[in-house]
Amino acid sequence: MIVTVTANPAIDVRYELDDFVIGGVHRALETSKTAGGKGLNVSRVLSQLDEEVSATGFLGGSAGETIRTTLQHLQINDLFTVINGETRNCIAIHHGGKQTEILEKGPTITGPETDALLKNFREILKDADVTTMSGSLPAGVEADFYTTLIKEAHTQSVPVVLDTNGSTLQKVLQKSPKPSMMKPNLEEFEDLVGQSLATDNEMARALKSPLFGEISTIVVTLGSDGAIIKHNEIIYRVSAPQIEAKNPVGSGDAVTAGLATGIKRGYKDEELFSFALSLGALNAQEKETGHIDIRQLERVKSRVNIKRL
């Protein structure tokens, strides 16, 4: 079983407009509402890979109930902790080839609610093969919350794939134990090392920093350019296949799902990375976030190129 953690989920609301004028009145050409948050995107992809998935985090209010209904429909085990606050909405307005986003702050989590999730997480881990931890933390949760979860997973010998950023990620790197894998995108990685990285060689040198010494695998996703990966002492350059991208949002989460699945299935090195990056490309080919056409997997995988730097 794979356990996904989404500490700060949301209802993702997407509006398609011809144009967007500040102060104007607009009629949406198309509207969609989906269970959102990076960890839930991971969960959806895992479900489509026919993996057993248990999703946890914080959910509350009517938005939380909507997400619970979605999880039931997708046959994802709903192990979220109930909170008194209201789960947030995140609005994306698509207009003229651009996207304007409005992200709600979300609920403030209380101490007893955090304690309840930690207790729940310890129990879930007993049946887990691997766990993923994705996205931001809600208000009220300490910045080292992921470190606490990683420690619980480490105690039960459950590998962790982490995808977060900013001060939350910095906190993880300051303490032990570390996650088994980390999946930042380029912007997040550059923010972490404090410099712009223009070439593969610069990326490779940054990945060899003592800052990352205890993390066996770091996958830095580069969008349509693929990824640079540190695996133990080896640096890989992965070139993504050329595809017709419809919606790249959530492709990094699909990669995270691929890494977790590969660990569970025993995939090694290049097979694991080819599989994970292919899922990212498959997600980009779909209009809906966190969706893949598994029938296209082998075709896309055959066009992924991996070399050592």
N, C-alpha and C positions, 0 to 999 in steps of 0.2 A: 504493500500500500504506500502511496505517496501522500504526504501531508503538506498542504499549502497554507501559509499564513498571510492573511490580508488584514493588517491592523487598522487600516483607514479606508474601507470600501466606500463605494458610491453608486448612485444611479447615474449612468452616463446618458445624457440627453443630447441628441444630435439634431440640429436644424439645417436643412439645405435651403439656401436663399439664392435668388438671382443676383441680388445686390444687397449691401448693408449700408444704411445711412444713419449716423448718430442723430437721435431725436426723431427718427421716422417711425412709421408703422409698417410692419412686415408680415407677410403671409408665407408660412413655410411651404415650400414645394414638397418636402418630405421630412418626416420626423421619425426618429427611432429612440427607444429607451431600453438600455441593457444594464445588466448587473456589471458594475465596473470596479476598478481597482486592479493594480497589476497582478496581485495574487489570484484574483478571480479570472483574469485573462489566462493565466497559467492553468488554472483548474479546468477551464473549458477545453483547452488544447489537450490536456491529459485525458479528459473524458473521451475526446474524439480518437485518441490513440488506444482506447479500450483499457486504460489503466484504472485501477480502483483509486479513487481520490477522496480524501477527507479534507474539507476546508474549514479553517478556523480563523478567528479574529474577533472583532467587536461589531455587533449589529443592534440597531434599535429603531423604534418607531415604525411608521407605515412604509418608509423606504426600505427598512430592514426586512419587513415582511415580504415586500416585493422580491427582494433578493433571495429570501428563503424559498419562495415559490419557484424561482428560476432554478435554484440548486436541485430542488426536488424533481423538476422536469428533466434536468440533465443527468439525474441519478448520481449526483455528487453528495457524499455524506455531509450533512449539515451539522457541524460541531462548533458553531459560532457561540460566543458568550453574549448573553442578552444584556444590554445596557439601558439606562433610563433615557439617555439622549437620543436624538434623531440622526440616523445615518444621512450623510450629505448627498447633494446633487452636484454633478459637474456638467456644465453646459458647453457644448462646442457648436459654434455657428460657422457654417461653411458658405463662403460667398466669393465669387469672382476668383476662384483658385486660391483663396486665402482661408485661414481659420482663426476665428476669434474665440477665446476660451474664457469662461467665467467659472472659477473653482470655489465652491463654498469651503469655509474653514472646517466644518464638521463638528461633531460633539466633543465635549470635554469628558475624558474618562476618569472615573473616581478610583481611589486606591483599592477598595474592595472589588471593583470590576476587574482591575488589573490582576489582583490576586486570584480571582476566579478563573481567568484565562490561563494563568500559569499552572494552576492545579489541573485544569482540563488538559493542557498541553502535555504535562507529564504522563497522563493516562493514555493519551492518543499515541505518544511515541512508542509505547509498548508493542504496538502492532505495525510500526512504520519501518519501511525500507530506506526512505530518504525523505527529507523535508525541504521545502523552499520557503524563503522569507522575502517578501517583495513590497516595495513602495515606502511611502512616508508613514510617520507615526502621528496619531491624533493628539490633540492637546490633552495634557494631564498625564501622559505617559513619558517616563524618563527617557532621555536620549540614548541611554545604554540598554534599552529594553531588549534589542536584538541580541546583545551580548549575553543577557540572562537566558534567552531562549537557546542560543547556541550552546551555552554551558549545559543546559538540560539535555540537549540532543547529544552532546559529546559524552555525557555521563552514560547514556544508553547506546552509545556507538552507532548513532544515526547520522549519516552524512548530511551536510547542509549546503544548499545552493542559495547564495544571498544576492539580492538585487535591490540596493538602495543607494542613497547619495548624500552629499552634504555632510553636515555635522553628525548625522546618524551613522554614516559609514566611517567617518573619522573616529568615532567612539569605538566602533568594532575593532578597528586596526590598532587601537591603543591598548587593548586588553587581550587576554587569552582565556579560553581557547579561540582559535580562529575558525571561520567557515571552511569547508572542504573546497568550495568553489565560489568565485565572485564574478558577477557579470555586469560591470559598468558599461555605459556607452562612452564614446570618445570624449564628449563634453564633460561627463562626470569624472572620467579618469584624469583629464587635464586639470580639472578643478582640484582633484585629490593631490596631484604631484606639483601643482602650482606653476605650470608652464604649458605653453602651446607645443604640440608635437606634430611636426609637419611631415616627417618621413617614417618609414617602417623601422629604420635603424634607431631613430630617436625613441620610438615606442618601445623597441626591444630593450634599450638601455634603461628606460624608466621602469619597465616591468621587472628588471633585475635589481631594483632598489631593495635594500634591507627592510624597508617598510612592508614588503609583501613576502618576506622570506618564509613565513610559517604557512602561507597559503599555497597549496599544491597546484591549483589551477585558477587562472584568471583569464576570462574571455572578455576582451574589449571589442564590443560590436561597433562597426563603422557604417551602419546603414547599408546602402546598396553596394558599398565597397567591401563588404565581408567582415572580417575580424582579424585581430592580432591576438594570439593566444600564448600565454605562458603555461607550460605543463611541466612541473618539476624544473629541470634545468634546460628544457627545450623551448624555443620560441617558434611558433608556427604562424605562417601567413595564409589565411584562408580567403580565397576569392569567391564571392557569391555569384551564382548564375545570373545571367541577364534575363530579367522577366518584365512583364507588363504590370507594373505596380498600380493597384487600385486604391489601397489604403495601408500605408506602412505602419500605422499606429498599432501597437501591440506586438510587432514583430520581435522585439527584444524579449517580451514575455513568452512568445512561442519558443525562442531559443532556450530560455530558462526551463520550459517544460521539456524540451528535448534533452537538455543536460540531465535533468532529474530522471527521465525515463531511461536514458542511456546508462546511468549509474545502476538503476534497478535491474536492468536487463543484462548488465555485465559487459557493455560495449567498452572497447579500449581505444584510447588515444585518437588516432585519425578517424576511425569509424564513429566514435562518439561525436567528434566535432563536425564531421560531415553531416551526420544525422541532425544535430541541433541546428546548424546553420540552414539546412534545407527546410526545416519547419518555419524558421523566420521568413524565408522567401515565400513559402506557401501561404503564410498569413498575409503577406503584402499583396498577394494576388487576389485576395478576397475583399469584398466591400465591407463586411462585418468584422469588427475587431475580435481577435481571439478565435478565429475560425480557420480551418485548413481543409483542403481536399486531399485526403490521404491517398487517393488513387493516383495522384501526381507525384508521390514521394520518390519513387525510384527514378523517374525521369529527371526530376530536379537534382537528386543526389548525384546522378551520373555527371552533372555539369559543375559540381563543386570541385575546385582545385585547391589542394593543400600542399604547401612546401615548407621546409625548415629554413629559418633564417640563420 
